[in-house]
Amino acid sequence: MFSKNNFIEKLHDICSRDELSEIIAWCKKGTCFAIYDVQSFSKTILCEISKSNNFKSFIRQLNRYNFTRLKSEEVDVYIFHNKWFVKNKKELISNICRKNVKTKTFTREFEISSSLNETLKTGLFNKYAIKTLETIINDNNQLLIEFEKIFMYMKELKEEIKIKNKKYFFMIFSQNEKTLQHFSVIFKQIGYSLLIASDEVTLVNLIRKNYFEIIFLSDYDFLSKYFDNCIDDVKYTSIVLITNKSTETYEYFNKYKHEYFNKYKNICGIIESNCKYEEVEQIIYNTLKSKKHNDF
């Protein structure tokens, strides 16, 4: 076994041997030594101070004793320095200490531990960040759904306002005085004008002279042959049938309504004769909205 002093002392002695000056020797100032012939040094000298003749192992050992390599002007020359390794001052060797391996190991373990802690912290942060991001995305999706609902509501409201502000022509054909009066009052409430036909002649004249968006036709009068004569004139007009459950014709209509729906393709709805103004307003809005959509 080579002790630390044995290694350093032998190295000091070798550097001082004149016969080895072409291989290893002190530099001019004596504060460092140089190896001029690495191959010869490894083969003939290194075994005297080290277990191995591996030059790289020798350099690592010097590093453990705090020797540093200095820059050399010659490519193959190795120069090493330690402030306590000086020519003719062998007594200073005792100040040369080997690096504390345990301290180095502890430092490395501490570095690894710190690195792991940072990694764990980063991982936890990333996990929290991802969870937070997912929450934000979900909240944004909910907001988008709500905005879409609001947008659709505003669009429908805008369409409704347009419909209410535009002049449309509506007609009612009925021979029932109460039905005519009831719908006249309703149309005044909702702000639309309504032309009234109480007989077949007026019906035919009005249809052939005007274009109506919707014709309200009672369940009794829609069975009239006079209305059949107007089918070609009202094929682009929406028809709303007014029914009265108390009349005999209601049963007849209810029995054959599918035939009439096939006959009059433009029937868009059925409404009670005693309906409220909100129902009439809604069926007008839905019909006009549907017709506008079909126009595009």
TORLUMMI-412047 format. One record per residue: x, z, y of N, C-alpha, C in turn; residue in three letters. Coordinates in Angstrom, 1 decimal. Each point is the difference from the previous one (the first is absolute). Example, Ala and Ser with C-alpha at 12.3 -4.5 7.8 and 13.67 -1.06 7.14 Angstrom:
# residues 2
13.2	7.8	-5.7	-0.9	0.0	1.2	0.9	0.0	1.2	ALA
-0.4	-0.7	1.1	0.9	0.0	1.1	-0.8	0.8	1.1	SER
END
This chain:
# residues 296
0.8	0.0	-1.2	-0.8	0.0	1.2	0.9	0.0	1.2	MET
-0.4	-0.8	1.0	0.7	-0.1	1.3	-0.8	0.8	1.0	PHE
0.7	1.0	0.6	-0.7	0.8	1.1	0.1	-0.9	1.2	SER
-0.7	0.5	1.0	0.0	-0.7	1.3	1.4	0.0	0.6	LYS
0.7	1.1	-0.1	1.4	0.1	0.6	0.9	-0.9	-0.8	ASN
-0.1	0.0	-1.3	0.8	-0.8	-0.8	-0.1	-1.5	0.3	ASN
-1.2	-0.4	0.2	-0.2	-1.4	0.3	0.6	-0.4	1.4	PHE
-0.4	0.8	1.0	0.5	-0.2	1.4	1.5	0.1	0.1	ILE
0.6	1.1	-0.7	1.4	0.2	0.1	0.8	-1.1	-0.7	GLU
-0.5	-0.5	-1.2	0.7	-1.1	-0.6	0.0	-1.2	0.8	LYS
-1.2	-0.2	0.7	-0.1	-1.2	0.8	0.9	0.1	1.2	LEU
0.2	1.2	0.5	0.9	0.2	1.2	1.4	-0.3	-0.5	HIS
0.4	0.5	-1.2	1.3	-0.2	-0.5	0.3	-1.5	-0.2	ASP
-1.0	-0.7	-0.6	0.2	-1.5	-0.3	0.2	-0.7	1.3	ILE
-0.7	0.3	1.0	0.1	-0.7	1.3	1.4	0.2	0.6	CYS
0.7	1.1	-0.4	1.3	0.3	0.6	1.1	-0.5	-0.8	SER
-0.2	-0.6	-1.2	1.0	-0.5	-0.8	0.5	-1.4	0.5	ARG
1.3	-0.1	0.3	0.5	-1.2	0.6	0.0	-1.2	-1.0	ASP
0.2	0.3	-1.3	0.0	-1.1	-1.0	-1.4	-0.7	-0.1	GLU
-1.0	0.7	0.5	-1.4	-0.6	-0.2	-0.5	-0.6	1.4	LEU
0.9	-0.1	0.9	-0.4	-0.4	1.4	-0.6	-1.4	0.1	SER
0.4	-0.8	-1.0	-0.6	-1.4	0.0	-1.5	0.0	-0.6	GLU
-0.3	1.1	-0.6	-1.3	0.1	-0.6	-0.9	0.9	0.8	ILE
0.5	1.2	0.3	-0.7	1.0	0.8	0.9	0.8	0.9	ILE
-0.3	0.3	1.2	0.9	0.6	0.9	-0.8	0.5	1.2	ALA
0.7	1.0	0.8	-0.6	0.4	1.2	0.1	-1.1	1.1	TRP
-1.0	0.1	0.9	0.1	-0.9	1.1	1.1	0.5	1.0	CYS
0.3	-0.7	1.0	1.0	0.3	1.0	-0.2	1.4	0.6	LYS
-1.1	0.3	0.4	-0.3	1.3	0.7	-0.1	1.2	-1.0	LYS
-0.2	-0.4	-1.3	-0.1	1.1	-1.0	-1.4	0.7	-0.1	GLY
-1.0	-0.6	0.7	-1.3	0.6	0.0	-1.0	-0.6	-1.0	THR
0.5	-1.0	-0.7	-0.8	-0.7	-1.0	1.0	-0.7	-0.9	CYS
-0.6	-0.5	-1.2	0.9	-0.7	-0.9	-0.7	-1.3	-0.4	PHE
0.9	-0.9	-0.5	-0.5	-1.4	-0.3	0.4	-0.3	-1.4	ALA
-0.9	-0.8	-0.6	0.3	-0.5	-1.4	0.1	-1.5	0.2	ILE
1.2	-0.5	-0.3	0.4	-1.4	0.3	-0.3	-0.9	-1.2	TYR
0.1	0.6	-1.2	-0.1	-0.8	-1.2	-1.0	0.7	-0.9	ASP
-1.3	-0.4	0.1	-1.0	0.7	-0.8	0.2	-0.1	-1.5	VAL
0.4	-1.2	-0.4	0.1	-0.2	-1.5	1.1	0.9	-0.6	GLN
1.2	0.0	0.7	1.1	0.8	-0.5	-0.4	1.5	0.1	SER
-0.6	0.4	1.0	-0.4	1.4	0.2	-1.0	0.4	-1.1	PHE
-0.9	-0.8	-0.3	-1.0	0.4	-1.1	0.7	0.0	-1.4	SER
0.9	-0.8	-0.2	0.7	-0.1	-1.4	1.0	1.1	-0.2	LYS
0.8	0.3	1.1	1.2	0.8	-0.2	-0.1	1.4	0.6	THR
-0.8	0.2	1.0	0.1	1.2	0.8	-1.3	0.8	-0.2	ILE
-1.1	-0.7	0.0	-1.3	0.7	0.1	-0.3	1.0	-1.2	LEU
0.6	-0.3	-1.1	-0.2	0.9	-1.2	0.7	1.3	0.2	CYS
0.9	0.1	1.0	0.7	1.3	0.2	-0.8	1.0	0.8	GLU
-1.0	-0.5	0.7	-0.8	0.9	0.9	-1.5	0.0	-0.4	ILE
-0.4	-0.9	-0.9	-1.4	-0.1	-0.4	-0.2	-0.3	-1.4	SER
-1.2	0.3	-0.5	-0.3	-0.3	-1.5	-0.1	-1.4	-0.2	LYS
-0.4	-0.8	1.0	-0.3	-1.4	-0.2	1.0	-0.8	0.8	SER
0.2	-1.2	-0.4	0.9	-1.0	0.8	-0.9	-1.0	0.7	ASN
-1.3	0.4	0.2	-1.0	-0.8	0.7	0.2	0.2	1.5	ASN
0.3	-1.0	0.8	0.3	0.2	1.4	-1.3	0.4	0.8	PHE
-1.1	-0.5	-0.4	-1.2	0.3	0.6	-0.4	1.5	-0.1	LYS
0.3	0.5	-1.3	-0.2	1.5	-0.2	0.9	0.8	0.9	SER
1.3	-0.5	0.2	0.9	0.7	0.9	-0.5	0.0	1.4	PHE
-0.6	-1.1	0.5	-0.5	0.0	1.3	-1.2	1.0	0.2	ILE
-0.8	0.1	-1.1	-1.2	0.9	0.1	0.5	1.4	0.0	ARG
1.1	0.3	-0.7	0.6	1.4	0.0	0.5	0.3	1.3	GLN
0.7	-0.9	0.7	0.5	0.2	1.3	-1.1	0.3	1.0	LEU
-1.1	-0.7	-0.2	-1.2	0.2	0.8	-0.6	1.4	-0.1	ASN
0.1	0.5	-1.3	-0.5	1.4	-0.2	0.8	1.0	0.8	ARG
1.3	-0.3	0.2	0.9	0.9	0.8	0.0	-0.4	1.5	TYR
-1.0	-0.7	0.4	-0.1	-0.4	1.4	1.1	-0.9	0.6	ASN
0.6	-0.8	-0.9	0.9	-1.0	0.5	-0.9	-1.2	0.5	PHE
0.5	-0.6	1.0	-0.7	-1.2	0.5	0.9	-1.2	0.0	THR
-0.5	-1.2	-0.3	0.8	-1.2	0.0	0.1	-0.6	1.4	ARG
1.2	-0.3	0.4	0.3	-0.6	1.3	0.1	-1.5	-0.1	LEU
-0.3	-0.7	1.1	0.1	-1.4	0.0	1.5	-0.5	0.0	LYS
0.3	-0.9	-0.9	1.4	-0.5	-0.1	0.0	-1.5	0.5	SER
1.2	-0.3	0.6	0.2	-1.4	0.4	0.2	-0.9	-1.2	GLU
0.5	0.5	-1.0	0.3	-0.7	-1.2	-1.2	0.1	-1.0	GLU
-0.3	-1.1	-0.6	-1.3	0.0	-0.8	0.1	0.9	-1.2	VAL
1.1	0.0	-0.8	0.1	0.7	-1.2	0.6	1.4	0.1	ASP
0.1	0.5	1.2	0.6	1.3	0.2	-1.2	1.0	0.3	VAL
0.1	1.2	-0.7	-1.0	1.0	0.2	0.7	1.2	0.7	TYR
-0.6	0.4	1.1	0.5	1.2	0.7	-1.0	1.1	0.0	ILE
0.4	1.2	-0.3	-0.9	1.2	0.0	0.5	1.1	0.9	PHE
-1.0	0.7	0.5	0.4	1.1	1.0	-0.8	1.2	-0.2	HIS
0.7	1.2	0.1	-0.7	1.3	0.0	0.9	0.9	1.0	ASN
-0.7	0.6	0.9	0.8	0.7	1.1	0.9	1.1	-0.6	LYS
-0.3	0.5	-1.2	0.9	1.0	-0.6	1.0	-0.6	-1.0	TRP
0.0	-1.3	-0.1	0.9	-0.6	-1.0	1.1	-0.7	0.9	PHE
1.1	0.7	0.2	1.1	-0.5	1.0	1.3	0.1	-0.7	VAL
0.9	-1.0	0.3	1.3	-0.1	-0.5	0.8	1.2	0.3	LYS
0.7	0.6	-0.9	0.9	1.2	0.1	-0.7	1.2	0.4	ASN
-1.3	0.1	-0.1	-0.8	1.2	0.3	-1.0	0.3	-1.2	LYS
0.7	0.2	-1.1	-0.8	0.3	-1.2	-0.8	1.2	0.0	LYS
0.3	1.0	0.9	-0.7	1.2	0.1	-1.4	-0.2	0.5	GLU
-0.2	-1.1	0.7	-1.4	-0.3	0.6	-1.0	-0.4	-1.1	LEU
0.5	-0.3	-1.2	-0.9	-0.5	-1.1	-1.0	1.0	-0.3	ILE
0.3	1.3	0.1	-1.0	1.1	-0.3	-1.2	-0.1	0.8	SER
0.0	-0.7	1.2	-1.2	-0.2	0.8	-0.9	-1.1	-0.5	ASN
0.5	-0.8	-0.9	-0.8	-1.1	-0.5	-1.0	0.6	-1.0	ILE
-1.3	-0.2	0.2	-1.0	0.5	-0.8	-0.9	-1.2	-0.6	CYS
-0.3	0.2	-1.2	-0.9	-1.0	-0.7	-1.4	0.2	0.5	ARG
-0.7	-1.1	0.2	-1.4	0.0	0.4	-0.8	0.8	-0.9	LYS
-1.0	0.8	0.5	-0.9	0.8	-0.8	-1.0	-0.9	-0.7	ASN
0.1	-0.2	-1.3	-0.9	-0.8	-0.7	-1.4	0.5	-0.1	VAL
-0.1	1.4	-0.1	-1.3	0.6	0.0	-0.8	-0.2	1.3	LYS
0.8	0.1	1.1	-0.7	-0.1	1.3	-0.4	-1.5	0.1	THR
0.8	-0.9	-0.4	-0.4	-1.4	0.1	-1.2	-0.3	-0.9	LYS
0.0	0.6	-1.2	-1.1	-0.2	-0.9	-1.3	0.6	0.6	THR
0.1	1.2	0.6	-1.1	0.6	0.6	-0.5	-0.8	1.2	PHE
1.0	-0.5	0.8	-0.4	-0.9	1.1	-0.8	-1.2	-0.5	THR
0.5	-0.6	-1.0	-0.7	-1.2	-0.6	-1.4	0.3	-0.5	ARG
0.0	1.2	-0.7	-1.4	0.4	-0.5	-0.9	0.3	1.1	GLU
0.5	0.6	1.1	-0.8	0.3	1.2	-0.5	-1.3	0.6	PHE
0.9	-1.0	0.1	-0.4	-1.3	0.5	-1.1	-0.7	-0.8	GLU
0.2	0.1	-1.4	-1.0	-0.6	-0.9	-1.3	0.8	0.2	ILE
0.0	1.3	0.1	-1.2	0.8	0.1	-0.7	-0.3	1.3	SER
0.8	-0.2	1.1	-0.6	-0.3	1.3	-0.6	-1.4	0.0	SER
0.7	-0.9	-0.7	-0.5	-1.4	-0.1	-1.3	0.0	-0.8	SER
-0.1	0.8	-1.1	-1.2	0.1	-0.8	-1.2	0.6	0.9	LEU
0.4	1.1	0.7	-1.0	0.6	0.9	-0.6	-1.0	1.0	ASN
0.9	-0.8	0.6	-0.4	-1.0	1.0	-0.9	-1.1	-0.7	GLU
0.4	-0.3	-1.3	-0.8	-1.0	-0.7	-1.4	0.5	-0.3	THR
0.0	1.3	-0.4	-1.3	0.6	-0.3	-0.9	0.1	1.3	LEU
0.7	0.4	1.1	-0.7	0.1	1.2	-0.6	-1.4	0.4	LYS
0.9	-1.0	-0.1	-0.4	-1.4	0.3	-1.2	-0.4	-0.9	THR
0.1	0.3	-1.3	-1.0	-0.3	-0.9	-1.3	0.6	0.3	GLY
0.0	1.3	0.4	-1.2	0.7	0.3	-0.6	-0.5	1.3	LEU
0.9	-0.4	1.0	-0.5	-0.5	1.2	-0.7	-1.4	-0.2	PHE
0.7	-0.8	-0.9	-0.6	-1.3	-0.3	-1.3	0.1	-0.7	ASN
-0.1	1.0	-0.9	-1.3	0.2	-0.7	-1.1	0.4	1.0	LYS
0.4	0.9	0.9	-1.0	0.5	1.1	-0.3	-1.2	0.9	TYR
1.0	-0.8	0.3	-0.2	-1.1	0.9	-1.0	-1.1	-0.6	ALA
0.2	-0.2	-1.3	-0.8	-1.0	-0.7	-1.5	0.5	-0.1	ILE
-0.1	1.3	-0.3	-1.3	0.6	-0.1	-0.7	0.0	1.4	LYS
0.7	0.3	1.0	-0.5	-0.1	1.4	-0.4	-1.4	0.3	THR
0.8	-1.0	-0.4	-0.3	-1.4	0.3	-1.2	-0.5	-0.7	LEU
-0.2	0.5	-1.3	-1.2	-0.4	-0.7	-1.2	0.6	0.6	GLU
0.1	1.2	0.5	-1.1	0.6	0.7	-0.4	-0.8	1.3	THR
1.0	-0.4	0.7	-0.2	-0.8	1.2	-0.7	-1.3	-0.3	ILE
0.5	-0.6	-1.1	-0.5	-1.3	-0.4	-1.5	0.1	-0.4	ILE
-0.3	1.1	-0.8	-1.4	0.3	-0.4	-0.9	0.2	1.2	ASN
0.5	0.8	1.0	-0.7	0.3	1.2	-0.3	-1.3	0.8	ASP
1.1	-0.9	0.1	-0.2	-1.2	0.7	-1.0	-0.9	-0.7	ASN
0.0	0.0	-1.3	-1.0	-0.8	-0.8	-1.4	0.4	0.3	ASN
-0.2	1.4	0.1	-1.3	0.5	0.3	-0.4	-0.4	1.4	GLN
1.0	0.1	0.9	-0.3	-0.4	1.4	-0.4	-1.5	0.1	LEU
0.7	-0.8	-0.8	-0.3	-1.5	0.0	-1.4	-0.2	-0.5	LEU
-0.4	0.7	-1.0	-1.3	-0.1	-0.5	-1.1	0.4	1.0	ILE
0.3	1.1	0.7	-0.9	0.5	1.1	0.0	-1.0	1.1	GLU
1.1	-0.6	0.4	0.1	-1.0	1.1	-0.8	-1.2	-0.4	PHE
0.1	-0.4	-1.3	-0.7	-1.2	-0.5	-1.5	0.2	0.1	GLU
-0.4	1.2	-0.3	-1.5	0.4	0.1	-0.4	-0.1	1.4	LYS
0.8	0.6	0.9	-0.4	0.0	1.4	0.0	-1.5	0.6	ILE
1.0	-0.8	-0.5	0.1	-1.3	0.5	-1.3	-0.8	-0.5	PHE
-0.4	0.2	-1.2	-1.2	-0.7	-0.6	-1.2	0.4	0.8	MET
-0.1	1.3	0.3	-1.1	0.6	0.7	-0.1	-0.6	1.4	TYR
1.2	-0.1	0.7	0.0	-0.5	1.3	-0.3	-1.5	0.0	MET
0.4	-0.7	-1.0	-0.3	-1.5	-0.2	-1.5	-0.2	-0.1	LYS
-0.6	0.8	-0.9	-1.4	-0.1	-0.2	-0.8	0.4	1.3	GLU
0.5	1.0	0.7	-0.6	0.4	1.2	0.0	-1.1	1.1	LEU
1.2	-0.6	0.0	0.2	-1.1	1.0	-0.9	-1.2	-0.3	LYS
-0.2	-0.3	-1.3	-0.9	-1.0	-0.4	-1.4	0.3	0.3	GLU
-0.4	1.3	-0.2	-1.3	0.5	0.3	-0.3	-0.2	1.5	GLU
1.0	0.4	0.8	-0.1	-0.1	1.5	-0.2	-1.5	0.4	ILE
0.8	-0.9	-0.6	-0.1	-1.4	0.3	-1.4	-0.5	-0.4	LYS
-0.5	0.4	-1.1	-1.4	-0.4	-0.5	-1.0	0.5	1.0	ILE
0.1	1.2	0.5	-1.0	0.6	0.9	0.1	-0.7	1.3	LYS
1.2	-0.4	0.4	0.1	-0.6	1.4	-0.3	-1.5	0.0	ASN
-0.2	-0.6	-1.1	-0.2	-1.5	-0.1	-1.5	-0.2	-0.1	LYS
-0.5	-1.1	0.6	-1.4	-0.3	-0.1	-0.3	-0.7	-1.2	LYS
-0.9	0.5	-0.8	-0.5	-0.6	-1.3	-1.5	-0.2	0.1	TYR
-0.5	-0.9	-0.8	-1.4	-0.3	-0.1	-0.6	0.5	-1.3	PHE
-1.0	0.8	0.1	-0.7	0.5	-1.2	-1.5	-0.3	0.1	PHE
-0.6	-0.1	-1.1	-1.4	-0.3	0.0	-0.7	0.8	-1.2	MET
-1.2	0.3	0.3	-0.8	0.7	-1.1	-1.3	-0.8	-0.2	ILE
-0.3	-0.2	-1.2	-1.3	-0.7	-0.4	-0.8	0.9	-0.8	PHE
-1.1	0.4	0.5	-0.9	0.9	-0.7	-1.4	-0.1	0.6	SER
-1.0	0.0	-0.8	-1.4	0.0	0.5	-0.6	1.4	0.0	GLN
0.9	1.0	-0.2	-0.4	1.4	0.1	0.4	0.6	1.4	ASN
-1.0	0.3	0.7	0.2	0.5	1.4	0.8	1.2	0.1	GLU
-0.2	0.9	-0.9	0.8	1.3	0.0	1.5	-0.3	-0.3	LYS
0.3	-0.9	-0.9	1.4	-0.4	-0.3	0.6	-0.6	1.2	THR
-0.7	-0.9	0.7	0.5	-0.6	1.2	0.3	1.0	1.1	LEU
-0.9	0.9	0.2	0.2	1.0	1.1	1.2	0.9	-0.4	GLN
0.0	0.4	-1.3	1.1	0.9	-0.4	1.4	-0.6	0.2	HIS
0.2	-1.3	-0.3	1.3	-0.6	0.1	0.3	-0.4	1.5	PHE
-1.1	-0.2	0.8	0.2	-0.3	1.4	0.6	1.3	0.7	SER
-0.5	1.1	-0.4	0.6	1.3	0.6	1.4	0.2	-0.5	VAL
0.3	-0.2	-1.3	1.3	0.2	-0.5	1.0	-0.9	0.7	ILE
-0.3	-1.3	0.2	0.9	-0.9	0.6	0.3	0.3	1.5	PHE
-1.0	0.6	0.6	0.3	0.5	1.4	0.9	1.2	0.0	LYS
-0.1	0.9	-1.1	0.9	1.1	-0.1	1.5	-0.4	-0.2	GLN
0.2	-1.1	-0.8	1.3	-0.4	-0.4	0.5	-1.0	1.0	ILE
-0.8	-0.5	0.9	0.5	-0.9	1.1	0.1	-1.4	-0.3	GLY
-0.8	-0.5	-1.0	0.0	-1.4	-0.4	-1.4	-0.6	0.4	TYR
0.0	-1.3	0.3	-1.2	-0.7	0.3	-0.6	-0.5	-1.4	SER
-1.3	0.0	-0.1	-0.7	-0.4	-1.2	-1.2	-0.9	0.3	LEU
0.1	-1.2	-0.6	-1.1	-0.9	0.2	-1.0	0.2	-1.2	LEU
-1.3	0.0	0.4	-1.1	0.4	-1.0	-0.8	-1.3	-0.3	ILE
-0.2	-0.1	-1.3	-0.9	-1.1	-0.5	-1.1	0.7	-0.9	ALA
-1.2	-0.1	0.5	-1.1	0.7	-0.7	-0.9	-1.0	-0.8	SER
0.3	-1.3	0.1	-0.7	-1.0	-0.7	0.9	-1.1	-0.5	ASP
-0.5	-0.8	-0.9	0.9	-1.0	-0.6	0.5	-1.1	1.0	GLU
-0.9	-0.3	0.9	0.3	-1.1	1.0	1.1	0.5	0.9	VAL
-0.1	1.2	0.5	1.1	0.6	0.9	1.3	0.1	-0.8	THR
-0.1	0.3	-1.2	1.1	0.2	-0.9	0.8	-1.4	-0.1	LEU
-0.8	-1.0	-0.3	0.7	-1.3	-0.1	0.6	-0.5	1.3	VAL
-0.7	0.1	1.1	0.4	-0.4	1.3	1.3	0.7	0.4	ASN
0.0	1.3	-0.2	1.2	0.8	0.4	1.2	-0.3	-0.9	LEU
-0.2	-0.2	-1.2	1.1	-0.3	-0.9	0.6	-1.4	0.3	ILE
-0.8	-1.0	0.4	0.5	-1.3	0.2	0.5	-0.2	1.4	ARG
-0.2	1.0	0.9	0.5	-0.1	1.4	1.2	0.9	0.2	LYS
0.3	1.0	-0.9	1.0	1.0	0.2	0.8	0.2	-1.2	ASN
1.2	0.6	0.2	0.8	0.4	-1.1	0.0	1.5	0.0	TYR
-0.4	0.6	-1.2	0.0	1.5	-0.1	1.0	0.5	-0.9	PHE
0.7	1.1	0.3	1.0	0.6	-0.8	-0.8	0.6	-1.2	GLU
-1.1	0.7	0.3	-0.7	0.7	-1.1	-1.5	-0.2	0.3	ILE
-0.8	-0.3	-1.1	-1.4	0.0	0.1	-0.5	1.1	-0.9	ILE
-0.8	0.9	0.6	-0.6	1.1	-0.8	-1.4	-0.5	-0.4	PHE
-0.2	0.0	-1.3	-1.2	-0.6	-0.6	-0.8	1.0	-0.9	LEU
-1.2	0.2	0.3	-0.8	1.1	-0.8	-0.2	-0.5	-1.4	SER
-0.2	0.9	-0.9	-0.2	-0.3	-1.4	-1.3	-0.8	-0.2	ASP
-0.9	0.1	0.9	-1.3	-0.8	-0.2	0.3	-1.4	0.5	TYR
0.6	-0.1	1.2	0.1	-1.3	0.6	1.1	-0.9	-0.6	ASP
1.0	0.6	-0.7	1.0	-0.8	-0.6	-0.5	-0.8	-1.2	PHE
-1.2	0.4	-0.5	-0.6	-0.8	-1.0	-0.8	-1.2	0.5	LEU
-0.1	-0.1	1.3	-0.8	-1.1	0.6	0.7	-1.3	-0.2	SER
-0.9	-1.0	-0.3	0.5	-1.4	-0.2	0.6	-0.6	1.3	LYS
-0.4	0.6	1.1	0.5	-0.5	1.3	1.5	0.3	0.1	TYR
0.4	1.1	-0.5	1.4	0.4	0.1	0.8	-0.9	-1.0	PHE
-0.6	-0.5	-1.1	0.7	-0.9	-0.9	0.3	-1.3	0.8	ASP
-0.9	-0.4	0.9	0.3	-1.2	0.8	1.2	0.1	0.9	ASN
0.4	1.2	0.3	1.1	0.3	0.9	1.3	0.3	-0.7	CYS
0.0	-0.2	-1.3	1.3	0.4	-0.8	1.2	-0.7	0.5	ILE
-0.1	-1.3	0.2	1.1	-0.8	0.4	0.5	0.4	1.4	ASP
-0.9	0.4	0.9	0.3	0.4	1.3	0.7	1.4	0.1	ASP
-0.2	0.8	-1.0	0.6	1.4	0.0	1.0	0.2	-1.0	VAL
0.6	-1.1	-0.6	0.9	0.2	-1.1	1.3	0.7	0.5	LYS
0.3	-0.1	1.3	1.2	0.7	0.5	-0.3	1.3	0.7	TYR
-1.3	0.4	-0.1	-0.5	1.2	0.7	-0.1	1.1	-1.1	THR
0.4	1.2	0.3	-0.1	1.1	-0.9	-1.5	0.5	0.0	SER
-0.5	0.4	-1.1	-1.4	0.5	-0.1	0.0	1.4	-0.5	ILE
-0.7	0.9	0.7	-0.2	1.3	-0.4	-1.5	0.2	-0.3	VAL
-0.3	0.4	-1.2	-1.4	0.2	-0.5	-0.5	1.4	0.4	LEU
-1.1	0.0	0.6	-0.7	1.3	0.4	-1.0	0.3	-1.1	ILE
0.1	1.1	-0.7	-0.9	0.4	-1.0	-0.9	1.1	0.4	THR
-1.1	0.1	-0.6	-0.9	1.1	0.2	-0.6	0.4	-1.4	ASN
0.4	1.2	-0.4	-0.3	0.4	-1.4	-1.5	0.2	-0.1	LYS
-0.7	0.2	1.1	-1.4	0.3	-0.1	-0.9	-1.3	-0.1	SER
0.6	-1.1	0.1	-0.8	-1.3	-0.1	0.1	-0.5	-1.4	THR
-1.0	-0.9	-0.3	-0.1	-0.6	-1.4	1.1	-1.0	-0.2	GLU
0.4	-0.6	1.1	1.0	-1.1	-0.1	1.4	0.6	-0.4	THR
0.1	1.3	0.2	1.3	0.6	-0.3	0.3	0.0	-1.5	TYR
-1.1	0.3	-0.8	0.1	-0.1	-1.4	0.3	-1.4	-0.5	GLU
-0.6	-0.9	0.6	0.2	-1.4	-0.3	1.4	-0.5	0.3	TYR
0.4	0.5	1.2	1.4	-0.3	0.4	1.0	0.6	-0.9	PHE
-0.2	1.3	-0.3	0.9	0.7	-0.9	0.1	-0.6	-1.4	ASN
-1.1	-0.6	-0.4	0.0	-0.7	-1.3	0.8	-1.3	0.0	LYS
-0.1	-0.7	1.1	0.6	-1.4	0.1	1.1	-0.1	1.0	TYR
0.6	1.2	0.4	1.0	0.0	1.1	1.2	-0.9	-0.4	LYS
0.4	0.1	-1.3	1.2	-0.8	-0.4	-0.2	-1.5	0.1	HIS
-1.3	-0.4	-0.2	-0.3	-1.4	0.2	0.2	-0.4	1.5	GLU
-0.5	0.9	0.8	0.1	-0.3	1.5	1.5	0.1	0.5	TYR
0.7	0.9	-0.6	1.4	0.0	0.3	0.8	-1.2	-0.4	PHE
-0.5	-0.6	-1.1	0.6	-1.3	-0.4	-0.4	-1.1	0.9	ASN
-1.3	0.1	0.4	-0.5	-1.1	0.9	0.6	0.1	1.4	LYS
0.0	1.2	0.5	0.6	0.1	1.4	1.4	0.6	-0.2	TYR
1.0	-0.8	0.0	1.4	0.5	-0.3	0.5	0.8	1.2	LYS
-0.7	-0.1	1.2	0.5	0.7	1.2	-0.7	1.3	0.2	ASN
-0.7	0.6	-1.0	-0.5	1.3	0.1	1.1	1.0	0.0	ILE
0.2	0.8	1.0	1.1	0.9	0.1	-0.4	1.4	-0.2	CYS
-1.3	0.4	0.0	-0.3	1.4	-0.2	-1.5	0.2	0.1	GLY
-0.4	1.2	-0.4	-1.4	0.4	0.0	-0.1	1.3	0.8	ILE
-1.0	0.2	0.8	-0.2	1.2	0.8	-1.5	0.4	0.0	ILE
-0.2	1.3	0.1	-1.4	0.5	0.0	-0.6	-0.3	1.4	GLU
-1.3	-0.2	-0.1	-0.7	-0.3	1.3	-0.1	1.2	0.9	SER
0.1	1.2	-0.5	0.0	1.2	0.8	1.5	0.6	0.2	ASN
0.9	-0.9	0.0	1.4	0.4	0.1	0.4	0.6	1.4	CYS
1.1	0.6	0.0	0.5	0.6	1.3	0.9	-1.0	0.6	LYS
0.3	0.2	1.3	0.8	-1.0	0.8	1.4	0.0	-0.5	TYR
0.5	1.1	-0.5	1.4	0.0	-0.6	0.1	-0.9	-1.2	GLU
-1.0	-0.1	-0.8	0.0	-0.9	-1.2	0.1	-1.5	0.5	GLU
-0.8	-0.3	1.0	-0.1	-1.4	0.5	1.4	-0.3	0.6	VAL
0.5	0.9	0.8	1.3	-0.2	0.6	1.1	-0.2	-1.0	GLU
0.0	0.7	-1.0	1.0	-0.1	-1.1	-0.1	-1.3	-0.7	GLN
-1.2	-0.4	-0.3	-0.2	-1.3	-0.8	0.4	-1.2	0.9	ILE
-0.2	0.1	1.3	0.4	-1.0	0.9	1.5	-0.1	0.1	ILE
0.6	1.2	0.1	1.5	0.0	0.1	0.6	-0.5	-1.3	TYR
-0.4	0.4	-1.1	0.5	-0.4	-1.3	-0.2	-1.5	-0.2	ASN
-1.1	-0.5	0.4	-0.3	-1.5	-0.2	0.9	-0.8	0.9	THR
0.1	0.4	1.3	0.8	-0.8	1.0	1.5	0.1	-0.4	LEU
0.4	1.1	-0.5	1.4	0.2	-0.4	0.3	-0.9	-1.2	LYS
-0.9	0.0	-0.9	0.1	-0.8	-1.2	0.1	-1.5	0.3	SER
-0.9	-0.4	0.9	-0.1	-1.4	0.4	1.3	-0.5	0.8	LYS
0.5	0.9	0.8	1.2	-0.3	0.7	1.2	-0.1	-0.9	LYS
0.0	0.9	-1.0	1.1	-0.1	-1.0	-0.1	-1.3	-0.8	HIS
-1.2	-0.5	-0.4	-0.2	-1.2	-0.7	0.4	-1.2	0.8	ASN
-0.1	0.1	1.3	0.3	-1.2	0.8	1.4	-0.4	0.0	ASP
0.9	1.0	-0.3	1.5	-0.3	0.0	0.5	-0.6	-1.3	PHE
END
